[in-house]
Amino acid sequence: MALDFAAGCLGGAAGVLVGHPFDTVKVRLQVQSVDKPLYRGTFHCFQSIVRQESVLGLFKGIGSPMMGLTFINAIVFGVQGNVMRRLGKDTPQNQFLAGSAAGAIQCVVCCPMELAKTRMQLQGTGEYKSKKRLYKNSLDCLVRIYQKEGVRGINRGMLTTLMRETPAFGIYFLTYDYLTRSLGCDPDDSYMIPKLLFAGGMSGIASWLSTYPADVIKSRLQADGVGGVNQYKGIMDCVQQSLAKEGWRVFTRGLTSTLLRAFPVNAATFATVTLFLMYMRAEEGGVKECEASPTMQQPSSL
Ligand SMILES: NC(=[NH2+])NCCC[C@H](N)C(=O)O
């Protein structure tokens, strides 16, 4: 049980290092003003941030996901592994269920973490530029929001986070299980690592594509009020205003950067988790087939 959590920790840290710059570009594109857009597209956004804020500008707000995502991945892989063991049978339906359960539970940490990350990524840019720097760092951001708005304030965007993460993590684990089985990721396969990286990357892309509109609305609700003025009354008001002003394409804002990030991040995460579990279980002398729980028989937890 602890092994799943430890594997998730390691995989999470690997993923954050690889993917945070892409996430910063995603949030800037999702939230920028449509009347006075700062960035023409993904590459221009990357280029502008590096030119105006140095490469470090791409890593703004990494503190929160580095602490949060490492812990979140420990929860995700720990919960998924244990729910699979409790469900007893390793079926595609149970893969989806166990992943969805993990996705819903990790929202407790994910929502406040992404609120801080989003605000730090936007601070000092675009329409938020004129405002004095509100937050020193991610933790200061959460403390100030809590002091001003209480528990409700640090859970702003929780419903959209649940709407995004619960199905997305079901698809995440279902896709990985399907691809690792289809590709035949066996320990003695000399192409096992490239196959694990491919399966992990594609699982990340499938999961982000599945609920991306919810992510756009979540980012907008969590950014709302950074400049001091609340633009949205709630989820439906945010959807209606966004559609009225920008049409359905609003739900593809930042998608390129998200998918560019999703592949390497989740390739690193899943491959790290799988190889760590495989190594540690080999160290423990493996697990006799008859004792193997459903998750142990999965290629994803070799
Ligand atoms: N919203 C999602 N698609 N969640 C599933 C993938 C989560 C993964 N930790 C990432 O950051 O890419």
The ligand as a Gaussian input file, in Angstrom:
#p B3LYP/6-31G(d) Opt

LIG

1 1
 N       -7.201000      16.880000     -15.527000
 C       -6.586000      15.766000     -15.917000
 N       -6.510000      15.473000     -17.188000
 N       -6.064000      14.944000     -14.985000
 C       -5.344000      13.693000     -15.363000
 C       -3.899000      13.954000     -15.571000
 C       -3.277000      14.591000     -14.351000
 C       -1.761000      14.718000     -14.423000
 N       -1.208000      14.768000     -13.070000
 C       -1.349000      16.001000     -15.198000
 O       -1.066000      16.985000     -14.555000
 O       -1.360000      16.008000     -16.416000

